[in-house]
């Protein structure tokens, strides 16, 4: 299964995302969406699980979402420090027992397994700006493994 992962669009969905995500079976958006219409555009590609970020005032997305994909449990939450989990996130993790935590906020790619959980950030995908690397990711999942592919915008 191919899962598209995106975060921090901040109101701008790069047209390249449609080509990059062609053929994905699900999309995870880890917040700072900007406009709800961005999720509608992504839903034209595949079903979307999205959460609100710290700049998504007025959008009706939840802070945390859990979804089962490819035989794994994914937890999506915008602000996550993999090395120091928040008291808000710990109970949800205990309840959901995720295999993967997808997050955004830092605008930096991250992929590290800590305590048996893959912590994954696809990076920043919003409007081009000087000095900002822009990317999305695809998680390739099968019964045996999960492989991350970061793709520059």
C-alpha atoms as an extended CHARMM CRD file, in Angstrom:
* protein
*
       153  EXT
         1         1  UNK       CA              0.0000000000        0.0000000000        0.0000000000  PROA      1               0.0000000000
         2         2  UNK       CA              1.1910000000        3.5200000000       -0.8190000000  PROA      2               0.0000000000
         3         3  UNK       CA              0.2750000000        6.2530000000        1.6700000000  PROA      3               0.0000000000
         4         4  UNK       CA              0.8060000000        9.9180000000        0.8070000000  PROA      4               0.0000000000
         5         5  UNK       CA              1.9660000000       12.0560000000        3.7260000000  PROA      5               0.0000000000
         6         6  UNK       CA              1.7980000000       15.8510000000        3.7250000000  PROA      6               0.0000000000
         7         7  UNK       CA              1.9090000000       18.6300000000        6.2970000000  PROA      7               0.0000000000
         8         8  UNK       CA              2.1090000000       22.3740000000        6.6620000000  PROA      8               0.0000000000
         9         9  UNK       CA              0.4330000000       23.3690000000        3.3930000000  PROA      9               0.0000000000
        10        10  UNK       CA             -0.4850000000       26.7190000000        5.0030000000  PROA      10              0.0000000000
        11        11  UNK       CA             -3.1620000000       27.4110000000        2.3840000000  PROA      11              0.0000000000
        12        12  UNK       CA             -1.1100000000       26.3410000000       -0.6570000000  PROA      12              0.0000000000
        13        13  UNK       CA             -1.3430000000       22.9560000000       -2.3660000000  PROA      13              0.0000000000
        14        14  UNK       CA              1.5330000000       22.6480000000       -4.8160000000  PROA      14              0.0000000000
        15        15  UNK       CA              0.2620000000       21.3110000000       -8.1770000000  PROA      15              0.0000000000
        16        16  UNK       CA              3.1560000000       18.8120000000       -8.1630000000  PROA      16              0.0000000000
        17        17  UNK       CA              1.4180000000       16.9600000000       -5.2970000000  PROA      17              0.0000000000
        18        18  UNK       CA             -1.2030000000       15.6050000000       -7.7120000000  PROA      18              0.0000000000
        19        19  UNK       CA              1.4570000000       13.8670000000       -9.8010000000  PROA      19              0.0000000000
        20        20  UNK       CA              3.5120000000       12.7280000000       -6.8040000000  PROA      20              0.0000000000
        21        21  UNK       CA              0.4740000000       11.2680000000       -5.0060000000  PROA      21              0.0000000000
        22        22  UNK       CA             -1.0110000000        9.6280000000       -8.1280000000  PROA      22              0.0000000000
        23        23  UNK       CA             -1.6630000000        6.0120000000       -7.1560000000  PROA      23              0.0000000000
        24        24  UNK       CA             -1.5930000000        6.4530000000       -3.3770000000  PROA      24              0.0000000000
        25        25  UNK       CA             -4.4270000000        4.6880000000       -1.5730000000  PROA      25              0.0000000000
        26        26  UNK       CA             -4.7060000000        7.0900000000        1.3780000000  PROA      26              0.0000000000
        27        27  UNK       CA             -3.3530000000       10.5010000000        2.3500000000  PROA      27              0.0000000000
        28        28  UNK       CA             -2.3930000000       11.6900000000        5.8350000000  PROA      28              0.0000000000
        29        29  UNK       CA             -2.2840000000       15.4730000000        6.3960000000  PROA      29              0.0000000000
        30        30  UNK       CA             -0.5560000000       16.3940000000        9.6620000000  PROA      30              0.0000000000
        31        31  UNK       CA             -1.9920000000       19.8800000000       10.0940000000  PROA      31              0.0000000000
        32        32  UNK       CA             -1.4980000000       23.5590000000        9.3540000000  PROA      32              0.0000000000
        33        33  UNK       CA             -3.8080000000       22.9910000000        6.4080000000  PROA      33              0.0000000000
        34        34  UNK       CA             -4.7920000000       26.6040000000        5.8020000000  PROA      34              0.0000000000
        35        35  UNK       CA             -8.1030000000       26.0940000000        3.9840000000  PROA      35              0.0000000000
        36        36  UNK       CA            -10.5550000000       23.1830000000        4.1590000000  PROA      36              0.0000000000
        37        37  UNK       CA            -10.6410000000       23.2430000000        0.3420000000  PROA      37              0.0000000000
        38        38  UNK       CA             -7.1220000000       21.7840000000        0.3370000000  PROA      38              0.0000000000
        39        39  UNK       CA             -8.4910000000       18.6060000000        1.9040000000  PROA      39              0.0000000000
        40        40  UNK       CA            -11.2390000000       18.4960000000       -0.7410000000  PROA      40              0.0000000000
        41        41  UNK       CA             -8.5730000000       18.7510000000       -3.4510000000  PROA      41              0.0000000000
        42        42  UNK       CA             -6.5550000000       15.9420000000       -1.8620000000  PROA      42              0.0000000000
        43        43  UNK       CA             -9.7100000000       13.7990000000       -1.6100000000  PROA      43              0.0000000000
        44        44  UNK       CA             -9.8450000000       13.8800000000       -5.4200000000  PROA      44              0.0000000000
        45        45  UNK       CA             -6.6860000000       11.7470000000       -5.2620000000  PROA      45              0.0000000000
        46        46  UNK       CA             -7.4830000000        9.3880000000       -2.3440000000  PROA      46              0.0000000000
        47        47  UNK       CA             -9.2840000000        9.3160000000        1.0320000000  PROA      47              0.0000000000
        48        48  UNK       CA             -7.7120000000       11.7500000000        3.5160000000  PROA      48              0.0000000000
        49        49  UNK       CA             -7.1800000000       11.6720000000        7.2640000000  PROA      49              0.0000000000
        50        50  UNK       CA             -6.3250000000       15.1840000000        8.4680000000  PROA      50              0.0000000000
        51        51  UNK       CA             -5.8070000000       17.0250000000       11.7530000000  PROA      51              0.0000000000
        52        52  UNK       CA             -5.7480000000       20.7190000000       12.5450000000  PROA      52              0.0000000000
        53        53  UNK       CA             -2.5280000000       22.4960000000       13.3200000000  PROA      53              0.0000000000
        54        54  UNK       CA             -1.7190000000       25.4850000000       15.4610000000  PROA      54              0.0000000000
        55        55  UNK       CA             -2.5320000000       27.9010000000       12.5980000000  PROA      55              0.0000000000
        56        56  UNK       CA             -5.8290000000       26.2690000000       11.5640000000  PROA      56              0.0000000000
        57        57  UNK       CA             -8.1980000000       28.5540000000       13.4510000000  PROA      57              0.0000000000
        58        58  UNK       CA            -11.8120000000       27.9820000000       12.5070000000  PROA      58              0.0000000000
        59        59  UNK       CA            -11.2840000000       24.6430000000       10.7570000000  PROA      59              0.0000000000
        60        60  UNK       CA            -13.2910000000       21.7360000000       12.1030000000  PROA      60              0.0000000000
        61        61  UNK       CA            -10.6240000000       19.0480000000       12.1490000000  PROA      61              0.0000000000
        62        62  UNK       CA             -9.6520000000       17.1580000000       15.2910000000  PROA      62              0.0000000000
        63        63  UNK       CA             -6.3730000000       17.5740000000       17.1390000000  PROA      63              0.0000000000
        64        64  UNK       CA             -5.5630000000       13.8580000000       16.8100000000  PROA      64              0.0000000000
        65        65  UNK       CA             -6.7930000000       11.1410000000       14.4830000000  PROA      65              0.0000000000
        66        66  UNK       CA             -6.1360000000        7.4100000000       14.4410000000  PROA      66              0.0000000000
        67        67  UNK       CA             -6.5000000000        5.3010000000       11.3220000000  PROA      67              0.0000000000
        68        68  UNK       CA             -5.6700000000        1.7140000000       10.4300000000  PROA      68              0.0000000000
        69        69  UNK       CA             -3.8660000000        1.2740000000        7.1150000000  PROA      69              0.0000000000
        70        70  UNK       CA             -1.8850000000       -1.6300000000        5.6770000000  PROA      70              0.0000000000
        71        71  UNK       CA             -2.3150000000       -3.6060000000        8.9000000000  PROA      71              0.0000000000
        72        72  UNK       CA             -0.7810000000       -0.8200000000       10.9920000000  PROA      72              0.0000000000
        73        73  UNK       CA             -2.1740000000        1.8450000000       13.3230000000  PROA      73              0.0000000000
        74        74  UNK       CA             -1.3240000000        5.4350000000       12.4200000000  PROA      74              0.0000000000
        75        75  UNK       CA             -1.7590000000        8.3190000000       14.8580000000  PROA      75              0.0000000000
        76        76  UNK       CA             -1.7620000000       11.7870000000       13.2580000000  PROA      76              0.0000000000
        77        77  UNK       CA             -1.0920000000       14.8430000000       15.4650000000  PROA      77              0.0000000000
        78        78  UNK       CA              0.4110000000       18.1960000000       14.4470000000  PROA      78              0.0000000000
        79        79  UNK       CA              2.8950000000       19.0700000000       17.2070000000  PROA      79              0.0000000000
        80        80  UNK       CA              4.9760000000       16.1420000000       18.4540000000  PROA      80              0.0000000000
        81        81  UNK       CA              8.3840000000       16.0520000000       20.0810000000  PROA      81              0.0000000000
        82        82  UNK       CA              9.4230000000       12.4070000000       19.6230000000  PROA      82              0.0000000000
        83        83  UNK       CA             11.9660000000       12.7140000000       22.4510000000  PROA      83              0.0000000000
        84        84  UNK       CA              9.5950000000       14.3110000000       24.9720000000  PROA      84              0.0000000000
        85        85  UNK       CA              5.9580000000       13.3960000000       24.4130000000  PROA      85              0.0000000000
        86        86  UNK       CA              3.3030000000       15.7980000000       25.6580000000  PROA      86              0.0000000000
        87        87  UNK       CA              0.9330000000       14.8840000000       28.4640000000  PROA      87              0.0000000000
        88        88  UNK       CA             -1.9190000000       15.4120000000       25.9710000000  PROA      88              0.0000000000
        89        89  UNK       CA             -0.5440000000       12.8040000000       23.5810000000  PROA      89              0.0000000000
        90        90  UNK       CA              0.5670000000       10.1050000000       26.0470000000  PROA      90              0.0000000000
        91        91  UNK       CA             -2.9440000000        8.8610000000       26.9980000000  PROA      91              0.0000000000
        92        92  UNK       CA             -3.9940000000        8.6610000000       23.3510000000  PROA      92              0.0000000000
        93        93  UNK       CA             -0.8570000000        6.7000000000       22.5220000000  PROA      93              0.0000000000
        94        94  UNK       CA             -1.5130000000        4.3130000000       25.3990000000  PROA      94              0.0000000000
        95        95  UNK       CA             -5.0730000000        3.7720000000       24.1980000000  PROA      95              0.0000000000
        96        96  UNK       CA             -4.3490000000        3.4930000000       20.4510000000  PROA      96              0.0000000000
        97        97  UNK       CA             -0.9590000000        1.7270000000       20.5930000000  PROA      97              0.0000000000
        98        98  UNK       CA              0.1830000000        3.1830000000       17.2560000000  PROA      98              0.0000000000
        99        99  UNK       CA              2.8250000000        1.7290000000       14.9930000000  PROA      99              0.0000000000
       100       100  UNK       CA              3.4040000000        5.1360000000       13.4060000000  PROA      100             0.0000000000
       101       101  UNK       CA              2.9770000000        8.7260000000       14.5930000000  PROA      101             0.0000000000
       102       102  UNK       CA              2.7340000000       11.2410000000       11.7560000000  PROA      102             0.0000000000
       103       103  UNK       CA              3.3350000000       14.8700000000       12.6650000000  PROA      103             0.0000000000
       104       104  UNK       CA              4.2530000000       18.2370000000       11.1800000000  PROA      104             0.0000000000
       105       105  UNK       CA              4.9120000000       21.6950000000       12.6490000000  PROA      105             0.0000000000
       106       106  UNK       CA              8.7340000000       21.6850000000       12.4920000000  PROA      106             0.0000000000
       107       107  UNK       CA              8.8660000000       22.0360000000        8.6780000000  PROA      107             0.0000000000
       108       108  UNK       CA             11.6550000000       19.4290000000        8.7210000000  PROA      108             0.0000000000
       109       109  UNK       CA             11.7120000000       15.8550000000        7.5000000000  PROA      109             0.0000000000
       110       110  UNK       CA             11.9530000000       13.2840000000       10.2700000000  PROA      110             0.0000000000
       111       111  UNK       CA             11.8700000000        9.4920000000       10.2540000000  PROA      111             0.0000000000
       112       112  UNK       CA             13.0390000000        7.6360000000       13.3300000000  PROA      112             0.0000000000
       113       113  UNK       CA             11.8410000000        4.6010000000       15.2390000000  PROA      113             0.0000000000
       114       114  UNK       CA             11.7560000000        5.2550000000       18.9790000000  PROA      114             0.0000000000
       115       115  UNK       CA             10.4190000000        2.6660000000       21.4190000000  PROA      115             0.0000000000
       116       116  UNK       CA              9.0780000000        0.5640000000       18.5520000000  PROA      116             0.0000000000
       117       117  UNK       CA              7.0700000000        3.4720000000       17.0710000000  PROA      117             0.0000000000
       118       118  UNK       CA              7.9900000000        5.1820000000       13.7990000000  PROA      118             0.0000000000
       119       119  UNK       CA              7.8420000000        8.9640000000       14.2540000000  PROA      119             0.0000000000
       120       120  UNK       CA              7.4080000000       10.5240000000       10.8280000000  PROA      120             0.0000000000
       121       121  UNK       CA              7.2960000000       14.1050000000        9.5350000000  PROA      121             0.0000000000
       122       122  UNK       CA              7.0650000000       14.6580000000        5.7570000000  PROA      122             0.0000000000
       123       123  UNK       CA              8.4330000000       18.2120000000        6.0200000000  PROA      123             0.0000000000
       124       124  UNK       CA              7.0380000000       21.5480000000        4.8420000000  PROA      124             0.0000000000
       125       125  UNK       CA              4.8850000000       21.6620000000        1.6850000000  PROA      125             0.0000000000
       126       126  UNK       CA              3.5570000000       25.2290000000        1.6730000000  PROA      126             0.0000000000
       127       127  UNK       CA              4.4370000000       28.1520000000       -0.5690000000  PROA      127             0.0000000000
       128       128  UNK       CA              8.0320000000       28.3580000000       -1.7280000000  PROA      128             0.0000000000
       129       129  UNK       CA             10.1210000000       30.6680000000        0.4170000000  PROA      129             0.0000000000
       130       130  UNK       CA             13.8150000000       31.4300000000        0.5630000000  PROA      130             0.0000000000
       131       131  UNK       CA             15.7860000000       28.8840000000        2.5420000000  PROA      131             0.0000000000
       132       132  UNK       CA             12.8400000000       26.5110000000        3.0550000000  PROA      132             0.0000000000
       133       133  UNK       CA             13.1440000000       22.9550000000        1.7980000000  PROA      133             0.0000000000
       134       134  UNK       CA              9.7500000000       21.7390000000        0.6080000000  PROA      134             0.0000000000
       135       135  UNK       CA              8.6990000000       18.1020000000        0.5560000000  PROA      135             0.0000000000
       136       136  UNK       CA              5.9970000000       15.4930000000        0.8900000000  PROA      136             0.0000000000
       137       137  UNK       CA              6.4520000000       11.7670000000        1.4450000000  PROA      137             0.0000000000
       138       138  UNK       CA              5.1380000000        8.3850000000        0.4930000000  PROA      138             0.0000000000
       139       139  UNK       CA              5.1320000000        5.4830000000        2.9270000000  PROA      139             0.0000000000
       140       140  UNK       CA              5.3720000000        2.1900000000        1.0530000000  PROA      140             0.0000000000
       141       141  UNK       CA              3.8280000000       -0.4620000000        3.2990000000  PROA      141             0.0000000000
       142       142  UNK       CA              3.5260000000       -4.2100000000        2.9150000000  PROA      142             0.0000000000
       143       143  UNK       CA              3.1540000000       -7.1010000000        5.3470000000  PROA      143             0.0000000000
       144       144  UNK       CA              6.8770000000       -7.1970000000        6.1060000000  PROA      144             0.0000000000
       145       145  UNK       CA              8.1450000000       -3.6260000000        6.0540000000  PROA      145             0.0000000000
       146       146  UNK       CA              7.4790000000        0.0530000000        5.7300000000  PROA      146             0.0000000000
       147       147  UNK       CA              9.7430000000        2.2300000000        3.6030000000  PROA      147             0.0000000000
       148       148  UNK       CA              9.6830000000        6.0290000000        3.5810000000  PROA      148             0.0000000000
       149       149  UNK       CA             10.3240000000        8.0470000000        0.4400000000  PROA      149             0.0000000000
       150       150  UNK       CA             10.7300000000       11.8190000000        0.7880000000  PROA      150             0.0000000000
       151       151  UNK       CA              9.9760000000       13.7700000000       -2.3880000000  PROA      151             0.0000000000
       152       152  UNK       CA             11.0470000000       17.3560000000       -2.9610000000  PROA      152             0.0000000000
       153       153  UNK       CA              8.5940000000       19.9180000000       -4.2770000000  PROA      153             0.0000000000
